[in-house]
Amino acid sequence: MIVRAIQSIQGDVENKDKLMAALRSMETPKSVRGGPIKLDKYGGIVQNQYVRRVDKVGSVYQNTVLETYPMISQFWKSDPEAYMKLPAYGRDYPPCRFCE
């Protein structure tokens, strides 16, 4: 994705806004993980998520895909705008219901 983005802006990597816009517009139909991949407007990866099971086939182990959730972002089912308004996850948030 990075190489294709740099090529699309003719190597003008000094222009950071142009480079980031090019990166966010890229979508790779087949990534190393086997499915499509792209960036959301926050710079997070959007890709297929796989539920797998390890099976022994003959004398070797292999991953067997049980379920594929297509093009899941870092927010999954949450509204990105509402999520981004929440405080950063940390020691004090969310409040611990079991702490003294």
Backbone as JSON Lines, residues from 0, in Angstrom:
{"i":0,"aa":"M","n":[0.82,-1.19,0.0],"ca":[0.0,0.0,0.0],"c":[0.86,1.25,0.0]}
{"i":1,"aa":"I","n":[1.93,1.22,0.78],"ca":[2.79,2.4,0.87],"c":[3.45,2.69,-0.45]}
{"i":2,"aa":"V","n":[3.98,1.66,-1.09],"ca":[4.64,1.84,-2.39],"c":[3.65,2.37,-3.42]}
{"i":3,"aa":"R","n":[2.46,1.79,-3.47],"ca":[1.45,2.25,-4.43],"c":[1.04,3.69,-4.14]}
{"i":4,"aa":"A","n":[0.93,4.07,-2.87],"ca":[0.56,5.45,-2.52],"c":[1.65,6.41,-2.96]}
{"i":5,"aa":"I","n":[2.91,6.07,-2.72],"ca":[4.04,6.93,-3.13],"c":[4.07,7.06,-4.65]}
{"i":6,"aa":"Q","n":[3.84,5.96,-5.35],"ca":[3.81,6.02,-6.81],"c":[2.68,6.9,-7.3]}
{"i":7,"aa":"S","n":[1.52,6.85,-6.64],"ca":[0.37,7.63,-7.08],"c":[0.58,9.14,-6.93]}
{"i":8,"aa":"I","n":[1.48,9.54,-6.02],"ca":[1.77,10.98,-5.85],"c":[3.13,11.34,-6.45]}
{"i":9,"aa":"Q","n":[3.63,10.48,-7.34],"ca":[4.89,10.69,-8.04],"c":[6.06,10.97,-7.08]}
{"i":10,"aa":"G","n":[6.06,10.29,-5.95],"ca":[7.18,10.38,-5.01],"c":[7.24,11.64,-4.17]}
{"i":11,"aa":"D","n":[6.19,12.46,-4.19],"ca":[6.18,13.72,-3.43],"c":[5.85,13.43,-1.95]}
{"i":12,"aa":"V","n":[6.75,12.73,-1.26],"ca":[6.5,12.32,0.13],"c":[6.7,13.46,1.13]}
{"i":13,"aa":"E","n":[7.29,14.55,0.69],"ca":[7.45,15.71,1.58],"c":[6.1,16.36,1.89]}
{"i":14,"aa":"N","n":[5.15,16.21,0.98],"ca":[3.81,16.74,1.19],"c":[3.02,15.7,1.99]}
{"i":15,"aa":"K","n":[3.04,15.84,3.32],"ca":[2.45,14.83,4.21],"c":[0.95,14.68,4.01]}
{"i":16,"aa":"D","n":[0.25,15.78,3.8],"ca":[-1.2,15.7,3.6],"c":[-1.53,14.91,2.33]}
{"i":17,"aa":"K","n":[-0.78,15.17,1.29],"ca":[-0.98,14.46,0.02],"c":[-0.67,12.97,0.18]}
{"i":18,"aa":"L","n":[0.4,12.65,0.9],"ca":[0.77,11.26,1.13],"c":[-0.3,10.53,1.94]}
{"i":19,"aa":"M","n":[-0.79,11.15,3.01],"ca":[-1.81,10.52,3.85],"c":[-3.12,10.35,3.08]}
{"i":20,"aa":"A","n":[-3.48,11.33,2.24],"ca":[-4.69,11.19,1.42],"c":[-4.54,10.03,0.45]}
{"i":21,"aa":"A","n":[-3.34,9.88,-0.12],"ca":[-3.09,8.77,-1.03],"c":[-3.16,7.44,-0.3]}
{"i":22,"aa":"L","n":[-2.58,7.36,0.89],"ca":[-2.63,6.12,1.68],"c":[-4.06,5.75,2.03]}
{"i":23,"aa":"R","n":[-4.84,6.73,2.42],"ca":[-6.22,6.45,2.82],"c":[-7.1,6.08,1.64]}
{"i":24,"aa":"S","n":[-6.67,6.41,0.44],"ca":[-7.47,6.05,-0.74],"c":[-7.1,4.67,-1.28]}
{"i":25,"aa":"M","n":[-6.01,4.09,-0.79],"ca":[-5.55,2.78,-1.28],"c":[-6.39,1.66,-0.69]}
{"i":26,"aa":"E","n":[-6.64,0.67,-1.48],"ca":[-7.24,-0.58,-1.0],"c":[-6.54,-1.72,-1.71]}
{"i":27,"aa":"T","n":[-6.06,-2.65,-0.92],"ca":[-5.38,-3.82,-1.47],"c":[-6.37,-4.97,-1.47]}
{"i":28,"aa":"P","n":[-6.66,-5.54,-2.64],"ca":[-7.67,-6.61,-2.68],"c":[-7.23,-7.9,-1.99]}
{"i":29,"aa":"K","n":[-5.93,-8.16,-1.92],"ca":[-5.46,-9.38,-1.26],"c":[-4.2,-9.04,-0.48]}
{"i":30,"aa":"S","n":[-4.31,-9.04,0.84],"ca":[-3.18,-8.72,1.7],"c":[-2.49,-9.99,2.16]}
{"i":31,"aa":"V","n":[-1.49,-9.84,2.98],"ca":[-0.77,-10.98,3.55],"c":[-1.73,-11.85,4.36]}
{"i":32,"aa":"R","n":[-2.71,-11.24,4.96],"ca":[-3.67,-12.01,5.78],"c":[-4.72,-12.71,4.93]}
{"i":33,"aa":"G","n":[-4.71,-12.49,3.63],"ca":[-5.59,-13.24,2.74],"c":[-6.79,-12.49,2.22]}
{"i":34,"aa":"G","n":[-7.1,-11.35,2.75],"ca":[-8.27,-10.62,2.3],"c":[-7.94,-9.19,1.99]}
{"i":35,"aa":"P","n":[-8.95,-8.4,1.67],"ca":[-8.74,-6.99,1.36],"c":[-8.34,-6.2,2.6]}
{"i":36,"aa":"I","n":[-7.69,-5.07,2.37],"ca":[-7.26,-4.2,3.47],"c":[-7.26,-2.76,2.98]}
{"i":37,"aa":"K","n":[-7.69,-1.85,3.86],"ca":[-7.65,-0.42,3.58],"c":[-7.57,0.33,4.9]}
{"i":38,"aa":"L","n":[-7.43,1.64,4.86],"ca":[-7.38,2.48,6.06],"c":[-8.68,3.26,6.17]}
{"i":39,"aa":"D","n":[-9.14,3.46,7.41],"ca":[-10.29,4.33,7.61],"c":[-9.82,5.77,7.74]}
{"i":40,"aa":"K","n":[-10.74,6.69,7.94],"ca":[-10.36,8.11,7.99],"c":[-9.52,8.46,9.23]}
{"i":41,"aa":"Y","n":[-9.47,7.53,10.19],"ca":[-8.65,7.74,11.39],"c":[-7.27,7.1,11.25]}
{"i":42,"aa":"G","n":[-7.02,6.44,10.14],"ca":[-5.73,5.79,9.92],"c":[-5.69,4.36,10.44]}
{"i":43,"aa":"G","n":[-6.82,3.85,10.91],"ca":[-6.89,2.47,11.39],"c":[-7.14,1.51,10.25]}
{"i":44,"aa":"I","n":[-6.69,0.29,10.42],"ca":[-6.85,-0.73,9.39],"c":[-8.27,-1.28,9.39]}
{"i":45,"aa":"V","n":[-8.82,-1.42,8.19],"ca":[-10.11,-2.08,7.98],"c":[-9.81,-3.34,7.19]}
{"i":46,"aa":"Q","n":[-10.15,-4.49,7.76],"ca":[-9.82,-5.77,7.11],"c":[-10.77,-6.85,7.59]}
{"i":47,"aa":"N","n":[-10.73,-7.97,6.91],"ca":[-11.52,-9.13,7.34],"c":[-10.96,-9.65,8.65]}
{"i":48,"aa":"Q","n":[-11.86,-10.1,9.51],"ca":[-11.46,-10.76,10.75],"c":[-11.94,-12.2,10.65]}
{"i":49,"aa":"Y","n":[-11.06,-13.12,11.02],"ca":[-11.35,-14.54,10.87],"c":[-11.4,-15.23,12.23]}
{"i":50,"aa":"V","n":[-12.41,-16.08,12.4],"ca":[-12.48,-16.97,13.56],"c":[-11.96,-18.31,13.04]}
{"i":51,"aa":"R","n":[-10.91,-18.8,13.67],"ca":[-10.26,-20.02,13.18],"c":[-10.17,-21.09,14.26]}
{"i":52,"aa":"R","n":[-9.98,-22.29,13.77],"ca":[-9.74,-23.43,14.64],"c":[-8.51,-24.15,14.07]}
{"i":53,"aa":"V","n":[-7.67,-24.66,14.95],"ca":[-6.5,-25.43,14.5],"c":[-6.92,-26.89,14.42]}
{"i":54,"aa":"D","n":[-6.78,-27.44,13.23],"ca":[-7.11,-28.84,13.0],"c":[-5.86,-29.61,12.58]}
{"i":55,"aa":"K","n":[-5.81,-30.87,12.99],"ca":[-4.72,-31.73,12.54],"c":[-5.22,-32.47,11.28]}
{"i":56,"aa":"V","n":[-4.52,-32.24,10.19],"ca":[-4.87,-32.88,8.93],"c":[-3.67,-33.75,8.55]}
{"i":57,"aa":"G","n":[-3.86,-35.04,8.64],"ca":[-2.73,-35.95,8.42],"c":[-1.74,-35.76,9.56]}
{"i":58,"aa":"S","n":[-0.52,-35.38,9.22],"ca":[0.51,-35.18,10.25],"c":[0.83,-33.72,10.49]}
{"i":59,"aa":"V","n":[0.05,-32.81,9.88],"ca":[0.32,-31.37,10.05],"c":[-0.92,-30.67,10.61]}
{"i":60,"aa":"Y","n":[-0.66,-29.55,11.25],"ca":[-1.73,-28.72,11.78],"c":[-2.02,-27.59,10.81]}
{"i":61,"aa":"Q","n":[-3.28,-27.23,10.7],"ca":[-3.65,-26.13,9.82],"c":[-4.75,-25.3,10.47]}
{"i":62,"aa":"N","n":[-4.85,-24.04,10.06],"ca":[-5.93,-23.17,10.5],"c":[-7.13,-23.43,9.6]}
{"i":63,"aa":"T","n":[-8.27,-23.66,10.21],"ca":[-9.52,-23.81,9.47],"c":[-10.39,-22.61,9.81]}
{"i":64,"aa":"V","n":[-10.78,-21.85,8.79],"ca":[-11.61,-20.67,9.0],"c":[-13.05,-21.12,9.25]}
{"i":65,"aa":"L","n":[-13.58,-20.71,10.4],"ca":[-14.95,-21.06,10.76],"c":[-15.92,-19.96,10.37]}
{"i":66,"aa":"E","n":[-15.48,-18.72,10.5],"ca":[-16.34,-17.56,10.23],"c":[-15.47,-16.41,9.75]}
{"i":67,"aa":"T","n":[-15.98,-15.63,8.81],"ca":[-15.29,-14.43,8.33],"c":[-16.21,-13.24,8.55]}
{"i":68,"aa":"Y","n":[-15.69,-12.24,9.24],"ca":[-16.4,-10.97,9.41],"c":[-15.75,-9.98,8.46]}
{"i":69,"aa":"P","n":[-16.44,-9.61,7.38],"ca":[-15.8,-8.81,6.35],"c":[-15.62,-7.34,6.73]}
{"i":70,"aa":"M","n":[-14.44,-6.83,6.41],"ca":[-14.09,-5.42,6.49],"c":[-14.49,-4.78,7.81]}
{"i":71,"aa":"I","n":[-13.9,-5.26,8.89],"ca":[-14.16,-4.74,10.24],"c":[-13.13,-3.67,10.56]}
{"i":72,"aa":"S","n":[-13.62,-2.55,11.08],"ca":[-12.71,-1.47,11.49],"c":[-12.41,-1.6,12.98]}
{"i":73,"aa":"Q","n":[-11.59,-0.69,13.48],"ca":[-11.25,-0.68,14.9],"c":[-12.48,-0.41,15.78]}
{"i":74,"aa":"F","n":[-13.55,0.09,15.18],"ca":[-14.74,0.44,15.95],"c":[-15.79,-0.67,15.94]}
{"i":75,"aa":"W","n":[-15.64,-1.64,15.07],"ca":[-16.55,-2.75,14.84],"c":[-17.98,-2.24,14.71]}
{"i":76,"aa":"K","n":[-18.84,-2.44,15.71],"ca":[-20.23,-2.02,15.6],"c":[-20.49,-0.66,16.25]}
{"i":77,"aa":"S","n":[-19.48,-0.06,16.84],"ca":[-19.64,1.23,17.51],"c":[-19.65,2.36,16.49]}
{"i":78,"aa":"D","n":[-20.34,3.44,16.84],"ca":[-20.32,4.64,16.02],"c":[-18.97,5.32,16.22]}
{"i":79,"aa":"P","n":[-18.16,5.5,15.16],"ca":[-16.83,6.07,15.32],"c":[-16.83,7.46,15.97]}
{"i":80,"aa":"E","n":[-17.77,8.31,15.59],"ca":[-17.81,9.67,16.15],"c":[-18.09,9.64,17.65]}
{"i":81,"aa":"A","n":[-19.03,8.81,18.07],"ca":[-19.36,8.69,19.5],"c":[-18.19,8.08,20.26]}
{"i":82,"aa":"Y","n":[-17.55,7.07,19.67],"ca":[-16.42,6.4,20.33],"c":[-15.26,7.36,20.53]}
{"i":83,"aa":"M","n":[-14.97,8.18,19.55],"ca":[-13.83,9.1,19.64],"c":[-14.05,10.19,20.69]}
{"i":84,"aa":"K","n":[-15.3,10.44,21.08],"ca":[-15.59,11.43,22.11],"c":[-15.37,10.89,23.52]}
{"i":85,"aa":"L","n":[-15.24,9.56,23.66],"ca":[-15.02,8.96,24.98],"c":[-13.61,9.27,25.46]}
{"i":86,"aa":"P","n":[-13.39,9.29,26.78],"ca":[-12.03,9.47,27.29],"c":[-11.15,8.28,26.9]}
{"i":87,"aa":"A","n":[-9.87,8.5,26.9],"ca":[-8.93,7.43,26.57],"c":[-9.03,6.32,27.61]}
{"i":88,"aa":"Y","n":[-8.95,5.08,27.16],"ca":[-8.98,3.93,28.08],"c":[-7.74,3.99,28.96]}
{"i":89,"aa":"G","n":[-7.93,3.82,30.24],"ca":[-6.79,3.87,31.15],"c":[-7.16,3.36,32.52]}
{"i":90,"aa":"R","n":[-6.34,3.7,33.48],"ca":[-6.52,3.23,34.85],"c":[-7.84,3.72,35.45]}
{"i":91,"aa":"D","n":[-8.26,4.93,35.08],"ca":[-9.45,5.52,35.68],"c":[-10.69,5.42,34.81]}
{"i":92,"aa":"Y","n":[-10.52,5.0,33.57],"ca":[-11.67,4.88,32.68],"c":[-11.57,3.58,31.9]}
{"i":93,"aa":"P","n":[-12.57,2.77,31.86],"ca":[-13.83,2.93,32.58],"c":[-13.65,2.7,34.07]}
{"i":94,"aa":"P","n":[-14.52,3.29,34.88],"ca":[-14.38,3.14,36.33],"c":[-14.49,1.67,36.76]}
{"i":95,"aa":"C","n":[-13.69,1.29,37.69],"ca":[-13.68,-0.09,38.19],"c":[-14.85,-0.25,39.18]}
{"i":96,"aa":"R","n":[-15.73,-1.2,38.88],"ca":[-16.89,-1.44,39.77],"c":[-16.51,-2.24,41.0]}
{"i":97,"aa":"F","n":[-15.35,-2.89,40.98],"ca":[-14.96,-3.78,42.06],"c":[-13.81,-3.25,42.91]}
{"i":98,"aa":"C","n":[-13.31,-2.05,42.58],"ca":[-12.19,-1.47,43.34],"c":[-12.72,-0.7,44.54]}
{"i":99,"aa":"E","n":[-11.88,-0.59,45.53],"ca":[-12.28,0.16,46.73],"c":[-12.12,1.63,46.52]}
